[in-house]
Amino acid sequence: MRPALILLCLALPLNADELPGHSAHGEAFNEGPRQAAVLIPGCGDAVKFPISTKKPEAQQFFTQGVGQLHGFWYYEAERSFRQVAALDPDCAMAYWGMAMANVNTEKRAKAFTEKAVKLKDKANAREKQWIGMLETLYKDDKRDKKQRSLDCIRDLENLVQDDPKDIEAKAFLVWRIWFSRTEAPISSNQAVDALLDQIFAASPNHPAHHYRIHLWDQSKPIRALASGAQCGQAAPGIAHMWHMPGHTFSKLKRPDDAAWQQEASTRVDHAYMIRSFILPDQIHNYAHNEEWLVRTYNDLGRAKDALALARSLIGNPRHPTYNTLDKQSTSASYGRTRLIETLIKWELWDDLKAFTATPAGHLAHDITRLRAAGLAAYHQNDTQRLSQVLKELEAAKTETKLVNIDTSKLARKKDETPAKSDKSKASKPAEKPEVKAKNSAIAELKALTALLDAKKPKADKTKLLESLKDTDVPKERLASYWLKLDDKTKAFDLTKNFIQDLAGLAAKSEVLQACGKTDDAKKAFEETRKLAFAMDRDLPLAKRLDTLAKTFAITGDWPAPTPKRTDSGTRPSIESLGPVHWHPPAAPVFEALTLDNKPVKSTDFTSKKPTLFMFYLGHDCSHCVEQIQAFSKAAADFDKAGIQLVAVTIEPTPVAKNIRAKLNLKPDAPLPFPILSDSSKAAFKAVRAHDDFENELLHATLLIDTSGKQRWQDVSWQPFSDTKFILAEAKRLLELNTVKELTSLRPAP
């Protein structure tokens, strides 16, 4: 249930010149969450941060926001602090919180800090210190990043010294020391850890366990093991708090524990996204957790789970701001990359052939796709397909221009005297990534083509394989090629550098056995057994390992038992946390009037065809008119794709009819798509096209399918007008009708 709101406009002067959908309080308020916050269970119950408000509910949301800050859940933290401002317009600390939630977006953080400073006279002495810390950090002067960070750390130290019992001051001091490590390196992790000891002595379940994991992640992860067992439990409603122990367990070579943590994070994220109508990639670190979980599943040999999750990532809604193939750290990009890696790792050549048959429509991804298609063709002895793929790869257009790297500016050892400038040596040409990837792929596929050519002289094949020595071809793969050429010496030499994971050790066992190194092969197999406890047993590699186990006279089931852990923490049922794969939420049903004043429901449209609804703020909004004009021009394309367009305006029906003039239509001419009137604003509010904090309407574009699922949305201060993008994305999403289809092994578009 949403709390009653005291509008933010009571706190700040309105700007009557703002366009519809824009915040009246400045640019910083346009972005971020604009719907009311709710109290979410499990956001750090140990957090205690009293502020000078007379509104108990405002204190609750402020405490929740602080817990969300500790969990790096910045999107929801900002929402919580906006809620505080709505409930208590004079609360300066609400804007302090908004600034803290935008630590990675300095422009917005500065704007929120300015709001907090303006209200400082209404804050108590302690709060003025907190606000002063940000005021100093973002002050417009000539200090560099290092000095700003050091000043911020000093201000937090003062807060701790003035009140040694203030746990939150100590927690934020630890955070800032870690956060500033790039420009102000940590001189003693142990000293910072001692500060964490003080926090946990006073509050054992404080979400600062998150910071201990970060502190030791790159040096001594074993030091964070206890916090790894308590981090998610300290704030179970925050997905990232479950994710972080995955770092520790991965570094400690405990993939089973790492997978549990990462899957818990996945499930909590998905439950939140589905109930809150948030697109997956809107959330910080979501795609990172997902792709790492795919890799962890692979470490365990859980290929089916890895493939299903990678497929699910590919099926996630794409958005030009959050999730496209052009952006590397997104669901779309990670999904394709990890899916292909998984299919290759577990030698699922039929499935790889099927997936790589469809172009990605993106240069870097298509280079990867074609290389993978060539690998599948090689293993299927399909010389014709391999030749075809190689030609496509060679024809792929890449930028051949070299990037100049100024070697005179490369990092030097401490106290090393800079070399005198030498223009003849200062610039070192480097291939662009796409060019390098293409050249490496071509070299490998040429070698594979030669290996399958019985007429090719062995010397030529050897030369081609030798050319792969310093490329990115994995040593395990290269060893198999040398075995194909019956060069056991070179294959054996490569085993020294195999990756020490399940697949790498299994390959080492096989190669060593093929090279006649039976004793070494047995040793490698024993190591393989320790990691194979969760391996899918129907994989081609697993079946060969079954045979190898018999060769080594191993009786019974050869994988070792699942490790028994006593230091992983008390965990909830993982299924209780949410779904492992994202799925679209049920769309709200709303009502509006036709231009003939007849009431209709959204389901009157969606029950017949998938429908793209455009909620616009009237024909006096120039951006809205541009949106309607753009979709009017594209209406025939949507109709051809079987997608219905429907516009919804806030104007009453007599005024709404005037849109014809904006579309250059005669008064009695038919409209390109239905236009509905929602002067009551009820439909806008139903689809969350409403700023609850300022009581203003927003623009919204929603795709709802015939089963009533909301497949895609954009709710913003500006209308979505990229018709080409949404048409392609709508067609793609509507071809993926169910979770089962999203996670199957059929090729995805």
N, C-alpha and C positions, 0 to 999 in steps of 0.2 A: 504494500500500500504506500503510495507516495505521500509524503508529509505536505501539510498546507504550506504554501510558499509566501514569503514576504518578498516581493519583487526586488530584484537587484537595482531596478531603476530608482528605487527610493534612496539608494546610496550615492548615486552619481547623476550628474546632469545629462539630459538626453540631447542627442544631436538630430534635429529634425530633418537634416539634409541627407541622412543615410538612405541608401537604396533598400528596398524590401529584402528581408533576409539577413541584412548586415546588422551586426550588433550596434546598439546606440552608444556603446562605451569604448569603442576603439577597435582597431584591427586585431589586437591580441585575443579579443573575445569572440571573433568570427570562427576561429579554429577551435578544436577541442570539443568535448561533450557539451551538448546544449539541452539535454533532457535531465530531469530531476534524478538525483542519486537515491539509492535505497540502502538501508543497512544490510550489509552482506555478512553472514556469519563467517568467522574464521579469518579475520584480517589482522590478527595480532592482539589477542585478548590481554597480553601482558603490557601493552603500551599504556603509559600514563603521561599525559601531556595536558595539564589543566590550562585553560585560557580564561581571560576576563570577559566572559559572556554570561548574561543572565538567562540565556535560553539553553536548557538542558539538552535539547535535541541538537543544537548547534555544537555543543561540546561532544556529543556522540559522533557526529559526522567528522568533526575535527580529529578526534582520536582515531577514527577509521582511516582518515586520509593519511595520518602519520604512519600507521601500520602499512598502508599501501605504498608509501614512499620507501619504507624499509624493504619492501618486496619488489621494488622497481616496477610496480604496477602504476605507471605514471598517468595513463589515460583515466583510470578510475579514481586515482588520487585527486586529480584536478577536478573531477566531477564532485567528489566529496567536499572539497574546499569551496567550490562554487555553491554548493548547497549551504555551507556555513554562511557565506555572504548573503545568500537569499534569506536565511533565517535571522541573521543579525547583521544588517547593512553597515554597522559601525565597527565591525570586527576587523581590525587591521591584520590580524594573524591569518584570516581567511586568504588574503592576497599573498601573504608570506608563503602559505602552503601552495597556492597556484604557481608561484615562482619556483618553489622547490620541485614541483612536478614537471617543470620545464627546464631542468638543468641541462638537458641536451639540445634545447632550443633557446639560445641566448637572447634573441630578439624578444621573444614572448616573455621570457623570465624577467628581463629588464622592465618591460611594460607593467607586469604584475607587481614588481618591486616598487615601482613608482606609485602605484595605487596604495600599497601598504604604507609607504612613507608619508603620503598625504593624510593618513589616518593615525599616524604615530601618537598624536596628542591625546587620542582616546585609548591608548594602550598603557598597560602598567610598565613599571621599570624593567622587569624581566623580559617582557615582550619587545620592548624597545631595543634591548640587546640583540634579540633574535633578528629583528628587522634591520638593525644597524649592520649586522653581519652581511646581509645581502646588499644593503646599500653601499657598503664599502667594496664588496666584490664586484659590483657592476658599475661603480663610479667611472665616469668618463674622464680618464686621465691617461698618462703615458706609461703606466706600469705594464710590464709584460705578464704573460700567463702565469709564470712561476711566482712572481711577486704577489699577484692577486690570490693565488692558491695559498701561499704562505700566510698572507694576511687573513684569509678566511679561516685557516687552521688556528691562527693566533686568537681570533675572535671566539672560536668555539672553545679553545682552551680557557679563555677568560670566563666563559659561561660555566664550564666545569669547576673552575677554581672558586667562583663565586657561590656555587652550590654543589658541593661534591656528591650530594645524594641524588642529583638530577640524572637519572639513567638515560633519558633521551638526549641530553647534551653530550654524554659520553658516547652514545651510539652514533650520533651525527658527526662527532669528532672522528671516530674510527672510519666512518663512511668517507668523510672528506679527505682524510689522509690517504686512503686507498684510491679514491676517485682522482686525486691529484698526482698519482704516482708517475705519470708520464713527464710532466713538467717539473715536479718536485719529488724525486725518487725517495722511497721509504728507506731510511737509514737502518732501521731495526724492526723487523717483523715481530720479534719477540716482545719488544716494548709495546707495540700496538696490541699484541695478543694479551699482554698483562692487563691492558685496559678492558679488553673483552672479558677477562676473568672477573673483573670487578662488576661488570654488568650482570654476568650470569650468577655471581654470588648473591646479588640482590634480587635478580629476576631470572630464574633458570630457564624459563620458556620464552624469553624475549626474542623477537625476530632478528636480532643482531647475529644470530647463528649464520645468517646469510653472509654477513661480512667476514666472518672467520673463514668460511669456505673460499671466498674471493682472496683473502689475505694470503692463504697458503697454497692456492691452486697451482701456481707456477713453480713452486720450490719444494715444499714438503706437504703434499696433500694428506699424508697420514696424520698431521697435526689437526686436521679439520674433521677427522672421522667421527668424533663424538657429536659435533655440530651437524654432520651429514645425517646422523640418526635422529636429529631433533628439528631440523630446519622446516620441513614441510609441516610437521606436527605443530610448530609454533604459529603458523598462519595457514591452515589447510584450505582456506578459501582463495588463496593466491597461487596461481599455477607456477609462477617462477620460483616460488619457495620449494616446491617439489622438484623442480628441474635442477636446482643448484647442487644438491647432493650427487646428482648424476655425474657432475664434474669430478668430484672426489672419488667415487666408486670406479669411474672409468680410468682415472690415473692410477688407481690401486689394482687394476686388472681384475675387477669384479663386475663383468658385464651383466650378470644376472641382476645384481642390485642396481646397476646403472639403468638397465631397461625398466625396472619397476618404477624408479623415480621419474624417468622421462615419460613413461606411459601415464603415470599419475598426473603429471603436469599437463599432458595432452588432454586427458579426460576432464580435468578441472577447467581448462581453457575452453573446450568445446561446450561444456554445460553452460558456462557463462555466455559465450558468444551466441548460442542458440536462443537462450532466454532473453538476451538483451539486444538482439538484432544487430550484432556487430560482425562485420566481415573479418574472417580469420586474420588476414595480414594487417589489419589495423592495429594489432596488439604487438608491442615491443617484444622481440625475442621469440615469438611464436614459431616462425618458420625455422629458426635455428634449432629449437628443441625438436621439432618434427624430423628434420633431416638427420640430426644426431641419433634420434631413436631408430631411424632406418638403419644407420650404420651399426648401432648397438645390436639390433636384431640380427644383422648379418654376422657380427662377432660371435653370436650364439648359434648361428646356423638356422635361425628362425626365418627362413627365406620367405615362406608364405606371408608371415606378418610384415616383413620388410616390403614385399611387393604390394601388399594391400595398402599399406600406409603411403607408399610412394604414389600409387594410383590415386589415392584419396587426395593427396596434395595437388596432383595434376587437375583433379576435378574441382578444387576450391574455386570460388568465384574470383575472376580477375577484375582489376580496377586500375585505370591508368595512373592513379596516385600510389596505390599500395602494392599491387601484385601484377607484374607483367614479366614476360620472358627477358625483357631488356634489363631488368633489375636482378642482380645475382642472388641476393639473399631473400628470395620470396618463395612462396609455395610453388608457383608455376615453374620457376627455374630449378629449384631444388628437386621438385618432384620428378622431372624428366631426367636430371642428372643421376639421382639416386636409383631410379628405376632401371636405367641402362646399366649402371654399375652392378646392381644386384643380379640382373639377368646374366651378365657376363660372369660374375663371380661364381654363380652356381650352375653355369653351363646350360642354361635353358634356351637353347638355340632356336627352337620353333617359336617360342614366345618372343624372343628378341627379333626374329625375322618379321613377325607380325607387327610388332610395335614400330619398328624402324621403317616400315613400308610407307608411313605417312609423314610428309615433310613437317618440320616444326615451324617453318616460316621465320626462322631467325638464324643468322649466319653461324654463330658459335655453336648453337644447339644442333644445327644441321650438319656441321662438321663432325660433331660427336656422334650423331645419329648414323651418318654414312660409314664412319669407321666401325661402329658396332654392327651395322648391316654387313660389312665386309667380314668381320669376325664370324658372324653367324654363317655366312656363305662358305667360308673356309672350313668350318667344322662340319658342315653338311655336304662337303665335297661338291659344292655347286659352283663350278668354275665360271659358268656363264653369268650368274648373278654377281660373283665377285668382280668379274671384269666390268660389268655394267656399273657397279657401285664405284669402282676406282675411277671410271671415266667421269661420273657425276662429281666425284670429289675433286678431281683435277680441274673440272670446269667451274667449281664454286668460286665466285668472285670475292676476293679479299683485298684489303688495302696492302699493297706491297711496300708502301713507304715505310722507311725505318724511323724509329724514334731515337733521337739523340739524347744520350744520358751524359750529363756533365760529371765526369769522374772526379773533378777537382772538388766537388761538393759532397762526395760520398763521406759517410761517417768515418772519422779517424779515431785511433786510440787516444785515450786521455793523455794530454801533455805532448802529443805528437806535433811537431812543427809542420805547418802546411807546406806542401811542395810549391815551388814557384810555378806560376801559370805557364803551361806549355800548350799552345793552341793546337799543336799537331797531335797531342795525346789527350786533350781535355774531353773530347767527345767520343763516346763509344757507342756505335750503332747497335740497336737491339731490335729484334723482330717484334712486330705487334703480336699480341696473344693469338689472334685468329690465324695469322700467317704461320706462326710457330706450330699451332695445333694442326693446321692443315698439312704442313710439310711432314710432321711426325706421322700423321695418319696415312699419308700417301706412301711414305717409306715402309710402314708396316704392311700395308695392303699389297705393295709391290713384292715384298718378301714372301707373303702368303701365296700370292699368285704363282711365284716361282716354285714354291714348295709343292704345289699341286700339279705342276707341269712336269710330267715324266721325261720330257725331251730336253728339259733345261739342264745344262751341265752343272755338276755339283759345285764346281768352283764359282760359278755365277751365283748359285744359291748361297754359298758361304759368304761371298762378298756382300750380298744384300742383307744377310743376317748380321754380319759384322757392322753394317751401317746403323743398326738399331742399338748398338752398345750404349751410346750416350743420349738416347732419346727417352721419352717418358713411358716406353713399353715396360710393364712390370716384369721384374726378374722371373717370376713364376711362369709368365706367359712365354718369355724368351727362352727359358729352359726347355719348355715343351717343344718349341720350334727346333732347337738343336737336337732334341731326341728324334724328332721327325726326320732330321737329316742324319741320324745315327752318329752324332758327335757327342758321345757320353762325357768326354772330358770337359767340354765347355758347359754342358748341362750341369754336371757335378759342381763345377766352380761357382756357378750362379747360386746354388743352394745356400751358400754361406750368407747371402744377403736377402733371403726370403723374409717376408713379413712374418712375425711370430704370432699371428692370430690363427683361428681355427682353420680357415681355408689355406693360409700360407703353410702351416705345419702339415696339413694333410697333403698338400702338393709336394712338400719336401719329402714326406714318407714315400710317395709314389715315385718321384724322380730318383731318389737314392736307391730304391729297390730296382728301378729300371737300369740304373748304372751299375748294378751288381754290388752295392754297398749295403748288404743285408743288415749287418749289425747297426750301422748308422740309421738305416731305415726304421728298424725296430725302436730305437731311441726316440726318433721323431714321432713315431706312431704312439708311443707312450705319452708324449706331450699332447698329441692330438686328442687322445682319449680323455684327458683332463678337461678339455674345453668343449667336448661334444655332447654334454649331458642334455642339452635342449635342442639338439640338431634335428631338423626334419629328415626323417629316415628314407623318404622316397626320392631324395635328390640324386642325380647321377653320381655325384662325388660320394655320397653316403653309401650307395650300393657298391661302389668300387672299394670303399673302406671295409665294407662287410667281407668282401673277398680277401682283402689284404689281411684282415684279422684272422681268417682261416689259414692263410699262408703262414702266419706267425704262430699258429697253433693256439690261438686265444679262444677259449671256450666260453659259452654264455654270451650275454650281451656285452659288446666291447666298450661302449661309452662309460665313463666313470659316473657314479651317482651324482645327483644334484648336490652342490655344496650346502652344508648346514651352517647357517649364520646365527650368531647370537648378539651381534653388535650393529644390526641394521635398523634398530628402532622398532617401536610398536606401530604397526601399520593398519589402516582401515582396509576393508574389502575394496580392492581396486575397482571393481565394477560399480561400487556405490558412488564413485567420484564423477562419473559422466561417461559419455560414449567415446570410444577410441578413435572414431572417425567423425569429422564434422558432417552434419547434414542440414539442409535448409529448414528453417522454422516454419510453422504454420502461419500463414499471413493473416493479419487482422481483417475482419469483414467490416466494411464501412458502407454508409449510405450517402447519396447525393441526389440532386435533381437534374433531369435533362433540361435542355433549353426550352422544352415545352412544359416545364414544371411537373414532370412525372417522376415520382420517386423510383430510384433504382438502387440495387446493391452491387457491390463489386463482384459478387459471385454470379450475377446475371451475365457478366462478361467472361470471367475466368472459367466458368463451367463449360463454355463452348470452345474457347481458344486460349492459349497462353497470351497474357495481356501485359503490355508495358504501360503503366500509369505514370503520367507526368503531372505533378502537383505544382501549379504555378501561381504567382501572386498578383495576377491581374494584368490587363493590357497597358496599365500605366507604368509597369516595371519593364524598362527597355530590355534588360537581359532576358526576362521571361518571354517577351515577344520574339526575341532572336531565337530562343529555344523552340518555341512553337513553329516559327518559320522553318527552322532547320528540319524538324521532324515532319513538317508538312511536305517538304521537298523529298523526304525519304520514305513517305508513307507507302508508296507502291512497293518498295523493296521489302518493307516489313510484312506487307500483305502477302507478297510472294513467298516469304519464309513461313507463312502461317501464323504470324504474330500480330495481334490486334493492338492498335494504339488507342489510348483514351486519355484525354486531358481533364484535369480537375482544377477549377479556379475558385478563388475566394469571393468572386464577384457574384451578385445576385443575377438571376437569369436575364433580365432586360439589358444589363450592362455587359454581361458575358457575350451576348450576341454581337457586340461591336468588334469582336476579334476578327470578323470577316474583313473589315477595312484594313486591319494590320496585315492580313494575308493577301491583300489585293484581290479580294473576291467580291462579287456583286452581292447586294443584300439578301437575295433569295438563292444564291448559289450554295450547293451542298458543301459541307465542311469535309476536309480530308480525313477526319476521324471524329468520333463523338467528343463533345466537350460538356462536362458536368459542372454544376454549380454547388459550392459548399460554403455559402455565406455564414452558416452557423459555426464553421471551423471544426466541427465534430470529426469530419473525415480526416482533416489534416492532423488533428491530435491523435486519432486512432492509429495513424501510420507513423507517428513520432516526428512529423514535419512541423515541430513546434518547439520553440525555445521556452522551456518551463521557467527559466530564471528571469527572463525579460518579458514573458507573455507575448512573444512575437512569433509569427509563422515563418517557416523555412521552406526552401525548395526541396522537392523529393522526386526521385525517379525510381520506380519499383517494377520488377519483373515477377509476376505471379503465374504459376503454371496451372494446368487444369485440375490438378489434385489439391490446389489451394496452398501450395508451398511457395514461400517468398524466396526466389532463387538468387536475386541480386537487388541491391539497393544503393542509392546515393542520396543521403540527406545532408543538406549543406546550406551555407549562406549564399551560395551561388548555384544557378541551375546547371544541370548536366546537359550539354548540347552536342557531345561527340557521337553523332548518329552512327558513324561507321564502326566505332568501337563497340557500342552496345548491341548493334545488330549482329556483329560477328560473335560477340560473347554470348548473347541470348541463344543463338543457334547452337553454339558449342554446349552450353549448359543444358539445353533442352534435349540434347542427344544423350545426356547422362541422367537418366530418370530416377535411378534408385541407388542407394548405398551399395547394393550388391553389384550393380553395373560399374560404379566408381572404383570398386576394389577388385574387379575381376581381371583376368589376364588378357582380355580383348584389347586390341589397339585403341588408344584414345586419340581424339583429334588434337 
